[in-house]
Amino acid sequence: MRTLSTPITLIVLLGLLAAGAIWGYKAVTAKVPVTPPPPCVTLPMTDLLTSSVTVNVYNGGTTRGLASSVSEALKQGGFLIGKVDNTDERTYGATIVGAAADNPEVQLAAAWFVNPQIRADDRPDHSVDVLLGADFVQATGMIIPGPASVALPSGEVCLPASATPTPVADAAQPTDAAAQPTDTPT
């Protein structure tokens, strides 16, 4: 028995050494996890402008092109337009959905509509969804032009990382057109 215990012990130890080497190799060669960007950035501001609010517009009714025409009106008012699409959610009139009903970005978007329903969903990115129902009529359901800004009593706002204002490039410096953000939906 003694003659077998030494080779068996060596085989077990070599197996453990090989398993440790494989684990160590995988740990060393694994990609470093990338920290996702924050969903929003808190900035000091006295007024929230439409140009700092990202709005997604969804058609929940049967009127063809309604989300597109409402998004165009909001874009003309200065809002950043995210997604423009249909939704399966059935709603009536206009429903504004955001992180919290009293958030400034939600209140600013809601001010562009006549008697909208406001709903909170605790979204972390502080974008705003506009859901248009089957009975929504743009000519009577929107206030055009709506307000261009809303006061921020707290003196700060959390804006989506993609909508965070950036310094304007100097006209004398060349810019890379491909690197410039756009506000048109893809």
Summary of the structure (lengths in Angstrom):
residues: 186
radius of gyration: 26.7
end to end distance: 73.8
largest distance: 94.8
contacts: 468
relative contact order: 0.20
helix: 32%
strand: 24%
